[in-house]
Amino acid sequence: MNRKFISAAAAFLFLTGCGSDSTAVSEPAEQDRTFAAVLSDRLDSGDYDIAFQISGGNLDDMAVEIRRSGEDGFVSMDNSGVYTEIFKTNKQTYMILPEIHCYQLNDEYGSFGNAFIKLGKGDVLSGVSEENGKTTEIYRSPTGSGSDADTFTFVFDTAKGAEGLEHITQETSAGTVEIDVSKVQFSSEPVNLPELSEYDNITDGEMISEVAQVRFYMYYTFGLNEQEVAEMGYDYDEIAHMKYDEQQEFYAELGEKLKGSDSSE
């Protein structure tokens, strides 16, 4: 199993869009607009449920689902076995790690993270074609570096219109990212926060047990859940009660061990 850092994945998902601004330019007549423009407005103005797989760039086959229901939102990310859920409800944001029964609370409500698959304000349509029931729309987004521009290519099932999004290719100075879309629907089930009474609250400022800190660190940093830690013969309580220098040495050795394991696969 490849070990990945979910922090970089989350930042990439939430902060990257298809243009310099996450708000698409609105036009009056939907039937005269491109599928990508209609999709972008629907993601801004109503409920939806979308799922896709991202590869390339700083990510490696990360599975994502994003739902919006009224003022509430839900995002799930599975990045090489590190699974994260984010709930936005009641003006609060919860990052939940179900495999290790931990969560963080963030008072910032934020956006729903859909900027990754919609148009930005600066995106300009450069071409539209239709072939074999598929509509391809190509957009360019100026980067501010002379004539340079990022390119975003959307492929739709023509018969399904904006809900028929199948693929996006993002070509930027950072590289090429491919997004395979498995679901787009302009409706959503209600977003309900799960019961967290048995979870450790690892929010900054909270009293967190040493064992919970170790459990969170090993999952967040190395991608190791409780079962994998046990199978490797490690014990959270023993690690938690190591002296600081011993603990840091243990983590360094574990990182090298996992790196060697990845390279041999």
C-alpha positions as CSV (number, residue, x, y, z in Angstrom):
1,M,0.0,0.0,0.0
2,N,1.3,3.5,-0.9
3,R,1.4,5.8,2.2
4,K,0.1,9.3,1.5
5,F,-0.4,12.5,3.4
6,I,-4.1,13.5,3.5
7,S,-3.3,17.1,4.4
8,A,-1.9,17.8,0.9
9,A,-4.8,16.0,-0.7
10,A,-7.4,18.0,1.2
11,A,-5.6,21.3,0.4
12,F,-5.4,20.4,-3.3
13,L,-9.1,19.5,-3.4
14,F,-10.5,22.5,-1.6
15,L,-8.2,25.2,-2.9
16,T,-7.8,24.3,-6.6
17,G,-10.5,25.2,-9.1
18,C,-10.7,25.4,-12.9
19,G,-9.8,29.0,-13.0
20,S,-8.6,32.0,-11.1
21,D,-12.0,32.4,-9.3
22,S,-14.5,29.8,-8.3
23,T,-17.5,31.8,-9.4
24,A,-18.7,31.2,-13.0
25,V,-20.0,34.0,-15.2
26,S,-23.8,33.8,-15.4
27,E,-25.7,34.0,-18.6
28,P,-29.5,34.3,-19.1
29,A,-30.6,31.5,-21.4
30,E,-29.6,28.0,-20.2
31,Q,-30.4,26.4,-23.6
32,D,-27.8,28.8,-25.2
33,R,-25.1,28.1,-22.8
34,T,-22.4,25.4,-22.6
35,F,-22.8,22.4,-20.4
36,A,-19.9,23.4,-18.2
37,A,-21.5,26.8,-17.6
38,V,-24.8,25.3,-16.6
39,L,-23.1,22.7,-14.4
40,S,-21.1,25.5,-12.6
41,D,-24.2,27.5,-11.8
42,R,-26.1,24.5,-10.6
43,L,-23.2,23.7,-8.2
44,D,-23.4,27.2,-6.9
45,S,-27.2,27.4,-6.5
46,G,-28.7,24.1,-5.5
47,D,-28.4,20.6,-4.1
48,Y,-26.1,18.0,-5.8
49,D,-24.3,14.8,-5.4
50,I,-21.1,14.2,-7.4
51,A,-18.4,11.5,-7.3
52,F,-15.1,11.4,-9.1
53,Q,-11.6,9.9,-9.1
54,I,-8.5,12.2,-9.4
55,S,-5.1,11.2,-10.7
56,G,-2.0,13.2,-11.6
57,G,-0.4,16.3,-10.1
58,N,0.2,15.8,-6.4
59,L,-2.5,13.2,-6.1
60,D,-2.7,9.5,-6.9
61,D,-6.1,8.0,-7.6
62,M,-8.0,9.8,-4.9
63,A,-11.7,9.0,-4.8
64,V,-14.0,11.9,-3.8
65,E,-17.7,12.4,-3.2
66,I,-19.2,15.9,-2.6
67,R,-22.8,16.4,-1.6
68,R,-24.8,19.6,-0.9
69,S,-28.2,19.6,0.8
70,G,-29.6,23.0,1.6
71,E,-27.0,24.8,3.7
72,D,-25.2,21.6,4.6
73,G,-22.4,19.8,2.8
74,F,-20.4,16.6,2.9
75,V,-17.1,15.6,1.3
76,S,-15.4,12.2,1.5
77,M,-11.9,11.5,0.3
78,D,-10.1,8.1,0.0
79,N,-6.5,8.7,-0.8
80,S,-4.7,5.4,-1.1
81,G,-6.5,3.9,1.9
82,V,-6.5,7.1,4.1
83,Y,-10.2,7.9,4.4
84,T,-11.5,11.3,5.5
85,E,-15.0,12.7,5.9
86,I,-15.8,16.4,6.1
87,F,-19.2,17.6,7.3
88,K,-20.3,21.2,7.1
89,T,-23.5,21.7,9.2
90,N,-24.9,24.2,11.7
91,K,-22.2,26.7,10.7
92,Q,-19.4,24.3,11.8
93,T,-17.1,22.0,9.9
94,Y,-16.1,18.6,11.2
95,M,-13.2,16.6,9.8
96,I,-13.8,12.9,10.8
97,L,-11.4,10.0,10.5
98,P,-13.8,7.0,10.9
99,E,-11.1,4.3,10.9
100,I,-9.4,5.7,14.0
101,H,-12.5,7.3,15.7
102,C,-11.1,10.8,15.8
103,Y,-12.5,14.2,14.7
104,Q,-11.6,17.8,14.5
105,L,-14.0,20.8,14.7
106,N,-13.5,23.9,12.7
107,D,-15.8,26.9,13.3
108,E,-15.2,28.2,9.8
109,Y,-18.1,27.2,7.6
110,G,-16.3,27.6,4.3
111,S,-17.2,26.4,0.9
112,F,-18.3,23.0,-0.3
113,G,-15.1,22.2,-2.2
114,N,-16.8,22.0,-5.6
115,A,-14.5,24.6,-7.2
116,F,-12.4,21.6,-8.3
117,I,-14.8,20.7,-11.1
118,K,-16.5,23.9,-12.2
119,L,-15.5,27.0,-14.2
120,G,-13.8,30.0,-12.8
121,K,-14.6,33.6,-13.6
122,G,-11.5,34.0,-15.8
123,D,-12.1,30.9,-17.9
124,V,-12.7,31.5,-21.6
125,L,-14.3,29.0,-24.0
126,S,-11.9,28.1,-26.8
127,G,-13.7,25.3,-28.5
128,V,-16.7,23.0,-28.6
129,S,-17.1,19.8,-30.5
130,E,-19.5,16.8,-30.6
131,E,-18.8,13.3,-31.8
132,N,-20.3,9.9,-31.1
133,G,-22.7,11.3,-28.5
134,K,-20.0,13.1,-26.6
135,T,-19.6,16.9,-26.3
136,T,-16.2,18.2,-25.6
137,E,-15.7,21.8,-24.3
138,I,-12.3,23.4,-23.9
139,Y,-11.6,26.4,-21.7
140,R,-8.5,28.5,-21.2
141,S,-7.7,30.4,-18.1
142,P,-5.0,33.2,-18.3
143,T,-2.3,32.7,-15.6
144,G,-1.0,36.3,-15.7
145,S,2.3,35.1,-17.3
146,G,2.2,36.7,-20.7
147,S,0.3,34.5,-23.1
148,D,0.4,31.5,-20.9
149,A,-2.9,29.9,-19.9
150,D,-4.2,26.8,-18.1
151,T,-6.4,24.5,-20.2
152,F,-9.4,22.7,-18.9
153,T,-11.2,20.1,-21.1
154,F,-14.7,18.8,-20.2
155,V,-16.3,15.8,-21.8
156,F,-20.1,15.3,-21.4
157,D,-22.6,12.7,-22.5
158,T,-24.5,14.9,-24.8
159,A,-27.9,13.3,-24.2
160,K,-27.6,14.0,-20.4
161,G,-26.5,17.6,-20.7
162,A,-24.8,19.2,-17.7
163,E,-25.5,16.1,-15.6
164,G,-23.6,14.0,-18.2
165,L,-20.1,15.1,-17.1
166,E,-17.8,12.2,-17.6
167,H,-14.2,13.5,-17.6
168,I,-12.1,16.7,-17.0
169,T,-8.5,17.1,-18.0
170,Q,-6.6,20.0,-16.3
171,E,-3.4,21.1,-17.9
172,T,-1.5,23.6,-15.9
173,S,2.2,24.6,-15.3
174,A,2.1,22.1,-12.3
175,G,1.3,19.2,-14.6
176,T,-1.8,17.3,-15.9
177,V,-4.6,16.2,-13.7
178,E,-7.2,13.7,-14.9
179,I,-10.7,13.5,-13.3
180,D,-13.0,10.6,-14.0
181,V,-16.5,11.4,-13.0
182,S,-18.8,8.6,-12.0
183,K,-21.9,10.5,-10.8
184,V,-23.5,13.9,-11.2
185,Q,-27.0,14.5,-10.0
186,F,-28.7,17.8,-9.1
187,S,-30.2,16.4,-5.9
188,S,-28.9,15.1,-2.6
189,E,-29.9,13.1,0.5
190,P,-29.8,15.1,3.7
191,V,-26.4,15.5,5.3
192,N,-26.5,14.1,8.9
193,L,-23.6,14.3,11.2
194,P,-22.8,10.9,12.7
195,E,-22.8,10.2,16.4
196,L,-19.4,11.3,17.7
197,S,-19.7,10.5,21.5
198,E,-17.3,7.5,21.2
199,Y,-14.8,9.5,19.1
200,D,-11.7,11.4,20.4
201,N,-12.0,15.1,19.8
202,I,-8.6,16.2,18.5
203,T,-9.5,19.8,17.9
204,D,-6.8,22.4,18.9
205,G,-7.3,23.5,22.5
206,E,-9.0,20.3,23.6
207,M,-7.6,17.9,26.1
208,I,-6.4,15.0,24.0
209,S,-5.0,11.8,25.5
210,E,-1.5,10.8,24.6
211,V,-2.8,7.5,23.1
212,A,-5.3,9.4,20.9
213,Q,-2.5,11.7,19.7
214,V,-0.4,8.8,18.7
215,R,-3.3,7.1,17.0
216,F,-4.1,10.2,15.0
217,Y,-0.4,11.0,14.1
218,M,0.2,7.5,12.8
219,Y,-2.9,7.5,10.6
220,Y,-2.6,11.1,9.4
221,T,1.2,10.8,8.7
222,F,1.7,7.2,7.7
223,G,-1.7,6.0,6.7
224,L,-1.8,3.3,9.4
225,N,-5.1,2.4,10.9
226,E,-5.5,0.5,14.2
227,Q,-5.6,-3.0,12.6
228,E,-2.5,-2.3,10.6
229,V,-0.6,-1.0,13.6
230,A,-1.6,-4.1,15.6
231,E,-0.5,-6.4,12.7
232,M,2.9,-4.7,12.7
233,G,3.3,-5.5,16.3
234,Y,3.1,-2.0,17.6
235,D,1.1,-0.8,20.7
236,Y,-0.3,2.7,20.9
237,D,0.1,2.9,24.7
238,E,3.7,1.9,24.5
239,I,4.5,4.5,21.9
240,A,2.6,7.2,23.8
241,H,4.7,6.6,26.9
242,M,8.1,6.7,25.2
243,K,10.4,9.6,26.0
244,Y,10.2,12.3,23.4
245,D,13.6,11.5,21.8
246,E,12.7,7.8,21.7
247,Q,9.3,8.6,20.1
248,Q,10.9,10.8,17.4
249,E,13.4,8.1,16.6
250,F,10.6,5.5,16.4
251,Y,8.7,7.6,13.9
252,A,11.8,8.2,11.8
253,E,12.5,4.5,11.6
254,L,8.9,3.7,10.9
255,G,8.9,6.2,8.0
256,E,12.0,4.6,6.5
257,K,10.5,1.1,6.9
258,L,7.3,2.1,5.1
259,K,9.2,3.9,2.4
260,G,11.2,0.7,1.8
261,S,8.0,-1.3,1.7
262,D,6.5,1.0,-0.9
263,S,9.5,0.9,-3.2
264,S,9.5,-2.9,-3.1
265,E,5.9,-3.2,-4.3
